[in-house]
Amino acid sequence: MNKNSTMIAALVGVVVLMASVSVQAEEESSEDLAKKLQNPVASLISVPVQSNWDFGIGRADAMRFTVNVQPVIPFSLGQSWNLIMRTIVPFIHAESPTPEGDSAGGIGDITQSFFFSPTAPVGGWILGAGPVFLYPTASDDVLGSEKWGAGPTAVLLRQESGFTYGILANHIWSFAGSDDRQDISNTFMQPFLTFTTKTFTTFGVNTESTYDWKNEQWTVPVNLFVSQLVKFGKLPVQFTLGGRYYAERPMGGPDWGLRFVVTFLFPK
């Protein structure tokens, strides 16, 4: 299967699943929605559109703009278990990190995770685990790895008194793809802490840290953000604004960045 057909298949699958959702379904309370938004394995269909700007890249002090379309779709596996499918489809515009280079733009590699999660907390903790896959869908060589990858992923979190805290992690190894590109062995860890007020405003901090085992290099962006849940008629939408500082980065990596997210919710 080539890159274009893989990308189209993934996007068509998302569109078909989303088309089956009715916005006229029974509404959940804003309090429940705000709580579920902080839970990566909540039984809630959502479509975050996440815009990221990273600055200070390379000798050219370049900028990289990435829009991640991240549909989250739950499936019921009976009374005791859910399957949560989380997909990240990146659209990228990357300025050249060197003054003499050219910019590149297009789709990047798609990452898709599947979490098997108990419907009820276990000892007060919300759990989920399953496989994660990397698809070499990049439209330009500089925007992707040209590698197929897979590995395990898991999430562990707790919610109490307005606070949500926990960690999401995965590890991806490459198993096929271009022989001219470096193999992948990356560990991703995202510890997070948020607090949601009675007016459905959420304040949060997290890191989205990646350790590249092949190059023995950390990338550690620290994100601070604030979110607000609102409703347009019957459609709930969350807006998020944040900034990040790269506490650790590869040589030539970004110094800092900004993030703006619009999350469309489709409650049951």
Buried (B, 14 or more C-beta within 10 A) or exposed (E): EEBEEBBEEBBEBBEEBBEEBEEEEEBBEBEEBBBBBBBBBBBBBBBBBBBBBBBBBBEBEBBBBBBBBBBBBBEEEEEEEBBBBBBBBBBBBBBBBEEEBEEBEBBBBBBBBBBBBBEEEEEEEBBBBBBBBBBBBBBEEBBBBBBBBBBEBBBBBEBEEBEBBBBBBBBBBBEEBEEEBEBBBBBBBBBBEBBBEEEBEBEBBBBBBBBBEEEEBBBBBBBBBEBBBEEEEEEBBBEBEBBBEBEBBEEEBBEBBBBBBEBBBBBE
